[in-house]
Amino acid sequence: MNLLRDLLICISLAFLSFNSFSGEEHDHDMHDLMAHLLTPASEKIWESTGFVITEEGEFSLEPTDQEGWDEVIFGAQVIIESSYLLTRPERSLGRQDWIAFSNLLQPIGKRAFEAAENKDAELLFKVGADLYQACVACHNVYMTE
């Protein structure tokens, strides 16, 4: 009987340890998705709009060639797909507000894609502001550190 009890205790401890580890793994996975996928894609948009004013004058950040616009298109497509990745059950954990925030990315990404396809820097600037607001809204709820 003691052997059975000890075995059950070991299995219970292993299960609890696994659950604790999987939470850390989830956080690590989410950090990697944000840091290596979503943030660089967003920066493709933010760094391709607006102006920089220096002592030498005002400089547009708008892409000047097709390669530059293609980078924005790539970023927009990643943002669209990130909406799907963030709503996967293992990431959303059933949190309806998380899913709602994540679903904001798809239409924003589509508008960014359209703006880049049409080389419309003004629209891209507006979309970039919408993207920033969506990110900040989610971070205000979920980024507690």
N, C-alpha and C positions, 0 to 999 in steps of 0.2 A: 504494500500500500504506500509506503514512503517513496518508493521508486516512481510510482505513478504520480504522486503529489509533486515530487521534484521535477519530473518531466513536464507536468502542466505548468509549473512555475517558470521553467526555462522557456517553454513555448510562449507563455504570456509576456515574459521580459523581451524575448526576441521580437514579438509582434509589436510591443510598445516602442522598442528601439527603432524598428523599421518605420513605423509611422512618424516618429520624430525626425528620422533621417529624410523621409520623403518630403516633409515640409520644407526642410532646408534645400533639398534638391529642387523643389518647385520655385523657391525664391531665386535660386541660382539660375534656373532655366529662364525665369521671367527677366532677370537682370540681363542675361545674354541676349535675349530676344530684343529687348529695348536698346541696349548699348550697341549691338552689332548689326541690327537690322532696321528697326524703326527710327532711331535717332539719326543715323546717317542718311536715310531716305528723306526724312523731314528737312535735314540741313541742305539737301539738294535743292529744295524749294526755297527755303529761307535765304540761302546764300545766292540765289539767282533773281532776287527782287529788291527793289528799292535803290537807294543812292548812298554813296559815301561822300562826305564833304570834308576836304582837307584844305590846307593852306594853298595847295596847287589848284584847287577847284573842286567841282562836283563830278563824281564818276558814277555812272550807272552800273549796277550789278547784273543787268539783263544779259543773258547769253548773247554772244556776238556771232556764233556760228552754229551749224547743225549739230555738231558734237556737244556743244553746251546745252542745247535744247534736248538732245537725246538723254543727257544725264538727268535732266528734270523729269522727262518721261519715265525713265527708269525709276526714279524716286517715287513718282506718283503711283506707278504700278506696284511697287513694294508696299506703299501705304494701303492700297486697295486690298492686297493679299493679307496684310497684317491684321486687318479687321477680322478676317476668317481665323487666322492663327490665334488671336487673342480670345475669341469666343469658343474655342475648343473646350470641351468639358473639363479636361485636366488643368486648364488654365483659368477658366472662368469660375470653377467651383460652384456653379449654380447661382452666383451673385448677379441678380438682375440689373443692378446699377452698373456693374462692371461690363456686362453684355451691352447695355445701352451706350456707355461711353465708347466701347470698342466698335459698335455699329456706326458711330459717327464718322469713323475713318473712311469707310467705303465711299460715300458720296463726296467727301472732301477730296479723296484721291482721284475720283473720276473727274471732278472739276479741275484739279491740277493737271491731269492728263490732257484734258480738252484745251486748257490754256496753253500748255506747252506745245501741243500739236498745232495750234493756231498762232504760236509765237506771240501770245497776248500777255505782255508783261504786267499790264494794269490788272487784268483778271487774276493772274498768278499772285500778285501782291495781296489782293483781297482774300484769295484762297489761303495764302500763307497765314494771314491773320486768323482765319477760321480754324486752321490746323493748330495754331498756337493756343487758341482759346479751348479747343477740345482737349489738348494735352494738359493744359493747366488745370482744367476742371477735374480731370481724372487724377492728376497728381495731388490735388488738394484733398482728395478723399483717400487715396491709396498710398501715397508716398509720405510716410510719417517720420522718416528720418532726415 
